[in-house]
Amino acid sequence: MNIDMDMKREVADNHKAAQAAWEAAFYIENHLDHAAYPEEVAPPEQVGFMVHTAPEERYYPCSEKMYQAIMGRNASDFLQQRYREVLERILYLVDAFIEKEDEKDFLKALIRIKFQHETRDELMIPSRIEKRLFRIFLNQTNIVDPYLEEKYLRNQRAVQVLSSKEFKDAFDYVDLSAMKRPPVSLGRIRDNLNSLELQRLFLMTGASELWQGESCMLPDKEGFLDIFSRPLTGDVKDLFCFLGVRGESFHCSDAGDRKKILWLANEAGEIIMDLKIIRYLARLGHKIVVSFKGEPIFTKVDFADVMEDRVLQQALETARILGDPEVSKNALVDILRKEENIIVISDGTRENVNLLLACTTFARAFKECDLIISRGEEQRRRFFDTHFQFTRPVFNICTMEGGRVDILHKPAPQDVIRFSHFDLERRAKGIIGQMKDARENGMAVMFYSGIIGSIPGKIDEAKRIMTVFIDYLRTLFARTFILNPSQYYEPGMDADDLMYMWEIVQRSGYIDIWRFQTYEDIAETFTLLGEKVPPEWVGKDATYSTGCTKEMHIAMDVLKNNPEMQLMGPPAEKFMRRKDYGVGKMHDKKL
């Protein structure tokens, strides 16, 4: 009996190991593993800006049904159908854009060979195969963007629709007799008009027949009114309340709040309707970050279109174009503070939604915004047909059969920890208040900079070392207020948050003595603890810390305006080994 139990346990262990290996292969073969592709795939900390995962859980950029089909390792009809759809889309490209038969035959054969190779083990996500096949098409043909003219034409048609007298007459028309409860005050009239305008604009996003296809006809006024009478379904109240728009049939308690919105652009033509909504929301006081695809992908609008399509250029003439794919938190917060209410960025990808491959600027925008608005069916699958939750509320606006526009809402989980720049500034002001009070009471103010996160996995130990040593300094120095940065760290804070908060404190002008940690400080601490110095701490000082390196640059800058500030610790010229945090990490990206 024991032998049988051992054999069953061994079989179970083997199955578990094989399944874990299959999952690892899934991430590697799909080029979604950060360890294997560190330059392409975002580190877990950056993904954590966007996806709220459980401990040890790995995010995957596909629907739950797709992931289970791949993990099930059986010949899935669902998976094979999706693979065939990908192949058909790419072969259609060949037929549509290649004229010579011999070139067409060669390219189709090459694509089929690559397709058979990639789908043989049913390990690949269809969208990842599509991206690879699409790139083969582009590389072999030297076509930069096969749908460039089509996208421009759609955008031009959409602008003509919005500029038409028929649209304007219909959009301005109000039938008061059709209202259930006609407004009886100016405030109510304003609320109802805002709600009605927004509903009509959302319904226009579903009227793709006006700009897409061979026979686009401009409707008359009655035709537009028919579009406005289509159903707007789903979580309409949730979205309108987030946007501070009261409706005829619902009340929003937080109406009037200004929001920062990340809007994920989708199809050409449709984007012109989106921008009409976005400009309307900007007039209400909201700040909107519009994200375009990083590279061409069929008829999706991409960042190059923003720079080259004169229709889009005109629609975005007052927007701030942010081309840096790795903008820092401080720079992004500064941009969000400026007068421009519309900011344009790239997500850095050639896929509908892939948060593992998104650029740093996109991830930071996701983190800084209050809500995400996604567009279309493909984006809906990635955000809603999955068990994953996200760090911000996500909405999706999608056109359904018959032109109905449906809105879905996935709230952010309640246990998400968020530190907005307002929260961090409030904390900084509280610390500055303590420094000011100490000064007024005749005390000297010392700021102590030391290693906290630069030795991976040793944050708690670093905080203990710093606290023990600062407590010791307090016994030595009379009438000295010593700031211990490690006591202000809170769970959920990343390096971006901490550096943003501390820079405000450090530039306040209230620091009399700025002391940087030396190895002698660390050795003295372990002597006080009655312990030997562990090997990972031997020889370490503030020059090893990424944060301290950045703080030394700030200290040298502060000295220009406050030359009486005393600087203690390693010489400034020795702070050169640590350059940049890994995004979201507490230590240098080289570590």
C-alpha positions as CSV (number, residue, x, y, z in Angstrom):
1,M,0.0,0.0,0.0
2,N,2.9,2.4,0.8
3,I,4.4,1.6,-2.6
4,D,1.1,2.5,-4.3
5,M,1.0,5.8,-2.3
6,D,4.6,6.6,-3.2
7,M,3.9,5.9,-6.9
8,K,0.8,8.1,-6.9
9,R,2.8,10.9,-5.2
10,E,5.6,10.6,-7.7
11,V,3.1,10.7,-10.6
12,A,1.4,13.8,-9.1
13,D,4.8,15.5,-8.5
14,N,5.9,14.7,-12.1
15,H,2.6,16.2,-13.4
16,K,3.0,19.3,-11.3
17,A,6.6,19.8,-12.5
18,A,5.6,19.2,-16.2
19,Q,2.7,21.7,-15.9
20,A,5.0,24.3,-14.3
21,A,7.6,23.8,-17.1
22,W,4.8,24.2,-19.7
23,E,3.8,27.5,-18.1
24,A,7.4,28.7,-18.1
25,A,7.7,27.7,-21.8
26,F,4.5,29.6,-22.5
27,Y,6.0,32.9,-21.2
28,I,9.4,32.3,-22.9
29,E,8.0,31.2,-26.3
30,N,5.6,34.1,-26.3
31,H,8.5,36.5,-25.4
32,L,6.7,37.5,-22.2
33,D,9.3,36.5,-19.6
34,H,11.2,39.4,-18.1
35,A,14.2,37.3,-17.1
36,A,14.6,35.9,-20.7
37,Y,13.9,39.3,-22.4
38,P,14.7,42.0,-20.0
39,E,15.0,44.7,-22.6
40,E,11.5,43.9,-24.1
41,V,9.4,42.7,-21.2
42,A,8.5,45.0,-18.3
43,P,9.7,43.9,-14.8
44,P,7.1,42.7,-12.3
45,E,7.3,46.0,-10.5
46,Q,6.3,48.0,-13.6
47,V,3.5,45.5,-14.3
48,G,2.4,46.1,-10.7
49,F,1.7,49.7,-11.6
50,M,-1.2,48.4,-13.7
51,V,-2.2,44.8,-12.6
52,H,-3.2,43.9,-9.1
53,T,-1.9,40.3,-8.7
54,A,-1.9,38.0,-5.8
55,P,1.5,37.0,-4.3
56,E,3.5,34.7,-6.7
57,E,0.8,35.2,-9.4
58,R,2.0,36.0,-12.9
59,Y,0.0,38.2,-15.3
60,Y,-0.7,37.0,-18.8
61,P,-2.0,39.2,-21.6
62,C,-4.9,37.1,-23.0
63,S,-8.4,36.1,-22.0
64,E,-9.0,33.5,-19.4
65,K,-10.5,31.2,-22.0
66,M,-7.4,31.5,-24.2
67,Y,-5.0,30.9,-21.3
68,Q,-6.9,27.8,-20.2
69,A,-7.0,26.5,-23.8
70,I,-3.2,26.7,-24.0
71,M,-2.5,25.4,-20.5
72,G,-5.0,22.5,-21.1
73,R,-2.6,21.1,-23.8
74,N,-5.3,19.5,-25.8
75,A,-6.2,20.1,-29.5
76,S,-8.6,22.9,-28.8
77,D,-11.1,23.8,-31.5
78,F,-11.3,27.3,-30.0
79,L,-7.6,27.8,-30.2
80,Q,-7.3,26.4,-33.7
81,Q,-10.1,28.7,-34.9
82,R,-8.4,31.7,-33.5
83,Y,-5.1,30.6,-35.2
84,R,-6.9,30.3,-38.5
85,E,-8.4,33.8,-38.1
86,V,-4.9,35.2,-37.7
87,L,-3.6,33.4,-40.8
88,E,-6.5,34.6,-42.8
89,R,-6.0,38.2,-41.8
90,I,-2.3,38.1,-42.8
91,L,-2.9,36.3,-46.1
92,Y,-5.6,38.9,-46.9
93,L,-2.8,41.5,-46.6
94,V,-0.7,39.7,-49.2
95,D,-3.7,39.5,-51.6
96,A,-4.6,43.1,-51.0
97,F,-1.2,44.8,-51.3
98,I,1.1,42.5,-53.4
99,E,0.5,42.5,-57.2
100,K,3.1,40.2,-58.7
101,E,2.0,36.6,-58.5
102,D,5.5,35.2,-57.9
103,E,6.0,37.6,-54.9
104,K,2.6,36.8,-53.6
105,D,3.2,33.0,-53.8
106,F,6.6,33.3,-52.1
107,L,5.2,35.5,-49.3
108,K,2.2,33.2,-48.7
109,A,4.4,30.1,-48.5
110,L,6.8,31.8,-46.1
111,I,4.0,33.0,-43.9
112,R,2.4,29.5,-43.8
113,I,5.8,27.9,-42.9
114,K,6.2,30.3,-40.0
115,F,2.6,29.9,-39.0
116,Q,2.9,26.0,-38.9
117,H,6.1,26.3,-36.9
118,E,4.6,28.7,-34.3
119,T,1.3,26.8,-33.9
120,R,2.6,23.3,-33.9
121,D,2.6,22.9,-30.1
122,E,-0.4,25.2,-29.4
123,L,1.8,27.2,-27.0
124,M,1.4,30.6,-28.7
125,I,-1.1,33.3,-28.0
126,P,-2.8,34.1,-31.4
127,S,-2.1,37.8,-31.0
128,R,1.6,37.1,-30.6
129,I,1.6,35.0,-33.7
130,E,-0.2,37.7,-35.6
131,K,2.4,40.3,-34.6
132,R,5.3,38.0,-35.8
133,L,3.5,37.3,-39.1
134,F,2.6,40.9,-39.6
135,R,6.3,41.8,-39.1
136,I,7.4,39.3,-41.7
137,F,5.0,40.9,-44.1
138,L,6.3,44.4,-43.4
139,N,10.0,43.3,-43.6
140,Q,9.6,41.3,-46.8
141,T,7.6,44.0,-48.6
142,N,9.3,47.1,-47.1
143,I,5.8,48.5,-46.6
144,V,5.9,50.7,-43.4
145,D,2.1,50.8,-42.9
146,P,-0.2,49.1,-45.4
147,Y,-3.3,50.8,-44.0
148,L,-1.9,54.3,-43.9
149,E,-4.2,55.6,-46.7
150,E,-7.2,53.7,-45.4
151,K,-6.7,55.2,-41.9
152,Y,-6.3,58.7,-43.3
153,L,-9.5,58.3,-45.4
154,R,-11.5,57.1,-42.4
155,N,-10.3,60.0,-40.2
156,Q,-11.2,62.5,-43.0
157,R,-14.7,61.0,-43.4
158,A,-15.3,61.2,-39.7
159,V,-14.3,64.8,-39.6
160,Q,-16.7,65.5,-42.5
161,V,-19.5,63.9,-40.5
162,L,-18.9,66.0,-37.5
163,S,-18.5,69.2,-39.6
164,S,-21.7,68.6,-41.5
165,K,-24.8,70.9,-41.0
166,E,-27.0,67.8,-40.7
167,F,-25.0,66.5,-37.7
168,K,-24.9,69.9,-36.0
169,D,-28.7,70.4,-36.5
170,A,-29.4,66.9,-35.1
171,F,-26.9,67.2,-32.2
172,D,-28.4,70.6,-31.1
173,Y,-32.0,69.3,-31.3
174,V,-33.8,68.7,-28.0
175,D,-37.4,67.4,-27.8
176,L,-38.4,68.5,-24.3
177,S,-41.7,66.7,-24.6
178,A,-39.8,63.3,-24.7
179,M,-38.2,64.0,-21.3
180,K,-39.7,62.0,-18.4
181,R,-39.0,64.9,-16.0
182,P,-38.4,68.2,-17.8
183,P,-35.8,70.3,-15.9
184,V,-37.2,73.2,-13.8
185,S,-34.0,75.0,-12.9
186,L,-30.9,76.2,-14.7
187,G,-28.7,73.7,-12.8
188,R,-31.0,70.8,-13.9
189,I,-31.1,72.1,-17.5
190,R,-27.3,72.2,-17.5
191,D,-27.0,68.7,-16.0
192,N,-29.5,67.3,-18.5
193,L,-27.7,68.9,-21.5
194,N,-24.3,67.6,-20.4
195,S,-25.7,64.1,-20.0
196,L,-27.6,64.3,-23.3
197,E,-24.5,65.6,-25.2
198,L,-22.3,62.9,-23.8
199,Q,-24.8,60.2,-24.6
200,R,-25.0,61.3,-28.2
201,L,-21.2,61.5,-28.6
202,F,-20.8,58.0,-27.2
203,L,-23.5,56.7,-29.6
204,M,-21.6,58.4,-32.5
205,T,-18.6,56.2,-31.8
206,G,-20.8,53.2,-32.7
207,A,-21.8,54.6,-36.1
208,S,-18.8,53.2,-38.0
209,E,-20.8,52.9,-41.2
210,L,-20.4,56.6,-41.6
211,W,-16.6,56.5,-42.1
212,Q,-15.8,52.8,-42.8
213,G,-16.5,50.8,-46.0
214,E,-17.1,51.5,-49.6
215,S,-20.5,53.3,-49.5
216,C,-20.3,55.8,-46.7
217,M,-23.3,58.1,-47.0
218,L,-23.9,61.2,-44.9
219,P,-27.3,61.0,-43.2
220,D,-29.8,63.8,-43.0
221,K,-30.9,65.3,-39.7
222,E,-33.4,62.4,-39.2
223,G,-30.7,59.9,-39.8
224,F,-28.5,61.3,-37.1
225,L,-31.5,61.4,-34.7
226,D,-32.0,57.7,-35.4
227,I,-28.3,57.1,-34.4
228,F,-28.9,59.2,-31.2
229,S,-32.0,57.0,-30.4
230,R,-29.9,53.7,-30.4
231,P,-29.4,52.1,-27.0
232,L,-26.5,53.1,-24.8
233,T,-26.4,50.2,-22.4
234,G,-24.3,48.7,-19.5
235,D,-22.6,50.6,-16.8
236,V,-23.5,54.0,-18.1
237,K,-24.3,55.5,-14.7
238,D,-20.9,54.3,-13.3
239,L,-19.0,56.1,-16.1
240,F,-21.0,59.2,-16.0
241,C,-20.7,59.5,-12.3
242,F,-16.9,59.0,-12.6
243,L,-16.9,61.8,-15.1
244,G,-19.1,64.1,-12.9
245,V,-22.0,64.1,-15.3
246,R,-25.5,63.9,-13.8
247,G,-28.1,62.1,-15.8
248,E,-31.8,62.6,-16.2
249,S,-32.5,59.3,-14.4
250,F,-29.7,59.2,-11.9
251,H,-27.8,61.3,-9.4
252,C,-24.0,61.3,-8.8
253,S,-22.7,62.2,-5.4
254,D,-19.2,63.0,-6.7
255,A,-20.3,65.1,-9.7
256,G,-17.9,68.0,-10.2
257,D,-14.7,66.1,-9.3
258,R,-11.9,66.5,-11.8
259,K,-10.4,63.3,-13.0
260,K,-7.2,62.2,-14.8
261,I,-8.3,59.7,-17.5
262,L,-6.2,57.3,-19.5
263,W,-8.0,56.8,-22.9
264,L,-6.8,53.9,-25.0
265,A,-7.3,54.8,-28.6
266,N,-8.4,52.1,-31.0
267,E,-9.6,52.3,-34.6
268,A,-9.0,55.0,-37.2
269,G,-12.2,57.1,-37.9
270,E,-13.5,56.1,-34.4
271,I,-10.6,58.1,-32.9
272,I,-12.1,61.3,-34.4
273,M,-15.4,60.6,-32.4
274,D,-13.3,59.8,-29.4
275,L,-11.5,63.1,-29.6
276,K,-14.8,64.9,-29.8
277,I,-15.7,63.3,-26.4
278,I,-12.2,63.9,-25.1
279,R,-12.3,67.6,-25.9
280,Y,-15.8,67.8,-24.3
281,L,-14.4,66.2,-21.1
282,A,-11.4,68.6,-21.1
283,R,-13.9,71.5,-21.2
284,L,-15.5,70.0,-18.1
285,G,-12.1,70.2,-16.4
286,H,-10.8,66.7,-16.7
287,K,-7.3,65.8,-17.8
288,I,-7.1,63.1,-20.5
289,V,-4.0,61.1,-21.5
290,V,-4.7,59.6,-24.9
291,S,-2.6,56.5,-25.6
292,F,-1.9,55.4,-29.2
293,K,-0.3,52.2,-30.5
294,G,3.5,52.3,-30.6
295,E,3.7,50.8,-34.1
296,P,1.3,50.2,-37.0
297,I,-1.2,47.3,-36.6
298,F,-3.9,47.0,-39.2
299,T,-6.3,50.0,-39.0
300,K,-5.5,50.9,-35.4
301,V,-4.3,54.5,-34.9
302,D,-0.7,54.6,-33.9
303,F,1.7,57.3,-32.7
304,A,3.2,57.9,-36.2
305,D,-0.4,58.8,-37.3
306,V,-0.4,61.5,-34.7
307,M,2.8,63.0,-36.2
308,E,1.9,62.6,-39.9
309,D,-1.9,62.5,-40.4
310,R,-2.9,66.1,-40.9
311,V,-6.5,65.3,-39.9
312,L,-5.3,64.0,-36.5
313,Q,-2.8,66.8,-36.2
314,Q,-5.6,69.3,-36.5
315,A,-7.8,67.4,-34.1
316,L,-4.9,67.4,-31.6
317,E,-3.5,70.9,-32.2
318,T,-3.9,72.0,-28.6
319,A,-2.7,68.7,-27.1
320,R,0.7,68.1,-25.5
321,I,2.6,65.4,-27.5
322,L,4.8,63.3,-25.2
323,G,7.2,61.2,-27.2
324,D,9.5,60.0,-24.4
325,P,8.8,56.3,-23.8
326,E,10.6,56.4,-20.4
327,V,9.4,59.6,-18.8
328,S,10.1,59.8,-15.0
329,K,7.4,60.2,-12.4
330,N,8.5,63.7,-11.5
331,A,8.4,64.8,-15.2
332,L,4.9,63.2,-15.7
333,V,3.5,64.8,-12.6
334,D,4.8,68.1,-13.8
335,I,3.2,67.6,-17.2
336,L,-0.1,66.7,-15.6
337,R,0.0,69.9,-13.6
338,K,0.4,72.1,-16.7
339,E,-2.5,73.8,-18.5
340,E,-2.8,71.3,-21.4
341,N,-5.8,69.1,-20.6
342,I,-5.0,66.6,-23.4
343,I,-1.7,64.7,-23.4
344,V,-0.8,62.2,-26.2
345,I,1.5,59.2,-25.5
346,S,2.4,55.9,-27.1
347,D,1.8,52.5,-25.4
348,G,5.0,51.3,-27.0
349,T,3.4,48.1,-28.5
350,R,2.1,46.7,-31.8
351,E,-0.7,44.8,-30.1
352,N,-4.3,45.6,-29.0
353,V,-3.3,45.4,-25.3
354,N,-0.2,43.9,-23.8
355,L,0.7,45.4,-20.4
356,L,3.8,43.2,-20.3
357,L,5.3,45.0,-23.3
358,A,3.9,48.5,-22.6
359,C,6.5,51.2,-22.2
360,T,7.4,52.9,-18.9
361,T,5.5,56.1,-19.8
362,F,2.3,54.2,-20.4
363,A,2.7,52.3,-17.1
364,R,3.3,55.5,-15.2
365,A,0.3,57.2,-16.8
366,F,-1.8,54.1,-15.9
367,K,-0.6,54.5,-12.3
368,E,-1.1,58.3,-12.1
369,C,-4.6,58.4,-13.7
370,D,-7.9,57.9,-11.9
371,L,-9.6,55.7,-14.4
372,I,-8.9,53.9,-17.7
373,I,-11.2,54.0,-20.7
374,S,-10.6,51.1,-23.1
375,R,-12.1,50.8,-26.6
376,G,-13.5,48.0,-28.7
377,E,-13.9,44.2,-28.5
378,E,-10.2,43.2,-28.4
379,Q,-9.4,45.6,-25.5
380,R,-12.6,44.4,-23.8
381,R,-11.3,40.8,-23.9
382,R,-8.0,41.7,-22.3
383,F,-9.5,43.7,-19.4
384,F,-12.8,41.9,-18.8
385,D,-12.5,38.3,-20.1
386,T,-9.9,37.6,-17.4
387,H,-9.8,37.1,-13.7
388,F,-7.1,39.7,-13.3
389,Q,-7.9,43.0,-11.5
390,F,-6.3,46.3,-12.2
391,T,-5.0,49.1,-10.0
392,R,-7.4,51.6,-11.5
393,P,-11.1,51.3,-12.4
394,V,-11.3,50.2,-16.0
395,F,-14.2,51.0,-18.4
396,N,-14.8,49.7,-21.9
397,I,-16.8,51.3,-24.6
398,C,-17.7,48.8,-27.3
399,T,-20.0,48.8,-30.4
400,M,-22.3,45.9,-30.4
401,E,-24.7,44.5,-33.1
402,G,-27.0,47.1,-34.6
403,G,-24.9,50.0,-33.5
404,R,-25.7,49.6,-29.8
405,V,-22.9,51.0,-27.7
406,D,-22.2,49.1,-24.5
407,I,-20.2,50.2,-21.5
408,L,-18.6,47.8,-19.0
409,H,-16.9,48.7,-15.7
410,K,-14.4,46.7,-13.7
411,P,-13.8,48.5,-10.4
412,A,-10.3,48.5,-8.8
413,P,-10.1,46.2,-5.8
414,Q,-10.5,47.9,-2.4
415,D,-7.1,46.7,-1.2
416,V,-5.1,48.5,-3.9
417,I,-2.7,50.9,-2.2
418,R,-2.4,54.2,-4.1
419,F,-0.2,57.2,-3.4
420,S,-1.2,60.1,-5.6
421,H,1.2,63.0,-5.9
422,F,-1.3,65.0,-3.8
423,D,-0.9,62.3,-1.0
424,L,2.9,62.4,-1.3
425,E,2.9,66.2,-1.3
426,R,0.7,66.3,1.8
427,R,3.1,63.9,3.6
428,A,6.0,66.0,2.5
429,K,4.4,69.2,3.9
430,G,3.7,67.4,7.2
431,I,7.4,66.5,7.5
432,I,8.4,70.1,6.6
433,G,6.1,71.3,9.3
434,Q,8.0,69.2,11.9
435,M,11.3,70.6,10.6
436,K,10.0,74.2,10.8
437,D,8.8,73.6,14.4
438,A,12.2,72.3,15.4
439,R,13.9,75.3,13.9
440,E,11.6,77.7,15.7
441,N,12.4,75.9,18.9
442,G,16.1,76.6,18.4
443,M,17.0,73.1,17.2
444,A,19.3,72.1,14.3
445,V,17.7,70.0,11.6
446,M,19.7,67.0,10.3
447,F,18.6,64.8,7.4
448,Y,20.2,61.3,7.3
449,S,20.5,59.6,3.9
450,G,21.3,56.0,3.8
451,I,20.8,52.6,2.2
452,I,17.2,51.4,2.4
453,G,16.4,49.4,-0.8
454,S,19.6,49.2,-2.7
455,I,20.5,45.7,-1.4
456,P,17.6,43.6,-2.8
457,G,15.7,41.7,-0.1
458,K,17.3,43.6,2.8
459,I,14.8,46.5,3.2
460,D,13.8,45.5,6.7
461,E,17.4,45.0,7.8
462,A,18.4,48.4,6.2
463,K,15.6,50.2,8.1
464,R,16.8,48.5,11.4
465,I,20.4,49.6,10.8
466,M,19.3,53.2,10.1
467,T,17.0,53.4,13.0
468,V,19.5,52.0,15.5
469,F,22.2,54.4,14.4
470,I,20.0,57.5,14.3
471,D,18.7,56.7,17.8
472,Y,22.4,56.5,18.9
473,L,23.1,59.9,17.3
474,R,20.2,61.4,19.2
475,T,21.9,60.4,22.4
476,L,25.1,62.2,21.3
477,F,23.7,65.5,19.9
478,A,21.8,68.0,22.0
479,R,18.9,70.0,20.5
480,T,19.1,68.3,17.1
481,F,16.1,67.1,15.2
482,I,17.2,64.1,13.1
483,L,15.0,62.9,10.3
484,N,14.9,59.1,9.8
485,P,13.6,58.5,6.3
486,S,13.1,54.8,7.0
487,Q,10.3,55.6,9.4
488,Y,8.2,57.2,6.7
489,Y,8.2,54.3,4.3
490,E,4.7,52.7,4.0
491,P,3.7,49.5,2.3
492,G,2.9,50.1,-1.4
493,M,5.4,52.9,-1.8
494,D,7.9,52.4,-4.6
495,A,11.1,54.2,-5.3
496,D,9.2,56.8,-7.5
497,D,6.9,57.7,-4.7
498,L,9.6,58.0,-2.0
499,M,12.0,60.1,-4.2
500,Y,9.1,62.4,-5.2
501,M,8.2,63.0,-1.5
502,W,11.7,63.4,-0.2
503,E,12.8,65.8,-2.9
504,I,10.1,68.2,-1.8
505,V,11.4,67.9,1.8
506,Q,15.0,68.2,0.8
507,R,14.5,71.4,-1.3
508,S,12.5,73.0,1.5
509,G,15.5,75.0,2.9
510,Y,15.0,73.7,6.4
511,I,18.0,71.2,6.5
512,D,21.0,72.5,8.5
513,I,23.0,69.3,8.3
514,W,22.7,66.6,5.6
515,R,24.5,63.5,6.6
516,F,25.2,60.6,4.2
517,Q,25.7,57.1,5.6
518,T,29.3,55.9,5.8
519,Y,30.6,52.4,6.3
520,E,31.8,53.4,9.7
521,D,28.2,54.3,10.6
522,I,27.1,50.7,9.5
523,A,30.0,49.1,11.4
524,E,29.2,51.1,14.5
525,T,25.6,50.0,14.3
526,F,26.4,46.3,14.3
527,T,28.8,47.0,17.3
528,L,25.9,48.6,19.1
529,L,23.8,45.5,18.3
530,G,26.5,43.2,19.5
531,E,26.7,41.6,16.1
532,K,29.3,41.1,13.4
533,V,28.9,42.9,10.1
534,P,27.2,40.5,7.6
535,P,29.1,40.1,4.3
536,E,26.4,41.9,2.2
537,W,27.0,45.0,4.3
538,V,30.8,44.9,4.4
539,G,32.2,48.0,2.7
540,K,28.8,49.5,1.9
541,D,28.0,53.1,2.3
542,A,25.7,55.7,0.8
543,T,27.6,55.6,-2.5
544,Y,26.1,52.1,-3.1
545,S,22.5,53.5,-2.9
546,T,20.6,54.7,-6.0
547,G,18.5,56.9,-3.9
548,C,21.5,58.4,-2.1
549,T,23.2,59.1,-5.4
550,K,20.2,61.0,-6.6
551,E,20.0,62.8,-3.2
552,M,23.6,63.8,-3.5
553,H,22.8,65.6,-6.7
554,I,19.9,67.3,-5.0
555,A,22.2,68.2,-2.0
556,M,24.8,69.8,-4.3
557,D,22.0,71.8,-5.9
558,V,20.6,72.9,-2.6
559,L,24.0,74.0,-1.5
560,K,24.0,76.7,-4.2
561,N,21.1,78.4,-2.5
562,N,21.9,77.4,1.0
563,P,25.8,77.5,1.3
564,E,25.5,77.3,5.1
565,M,24.1,73.8,5.0
566,Q,26.7,71.3,6.3
567,L,27.3,68.2,4.2
568,M,28.7,65.1,5.9
569,G,29.7,61.6,4.6
570,P,31.5,60.2,1.6
571,P,32.8,62.8,-0.9
572,A,30.3,63.9,-3.6
573,E,32.7,62.7,-6.4
574,K,32.4,59.1,-5.2
575,F,28.6,58.9,-5.9
576,M,28.9,57.6,-9.4
577,R,28.2,53.8,-9.4
578,R,24.4,54.0,-9.2
579,K,22.4,55.7,-11.9
580,D,18.8,54.7,-12.2
581,Y,16.1,52.8,-10.4
582,G,14.6,49.8,-12.2
583,V,11.1,51.1,-12.7
584,G,9.1,50.6,-9.5
585,K,12.1,49.0,-7.8
586,M,14.0,50.2,-4.7
587,H,17.4,49.4,-6.2
588,D,19.4,50.2,-9.2
589,K,18.3,48.5,-12.4
590,K,21.7,47.0,-12.8
591,L,21.1,44.9,-9.7
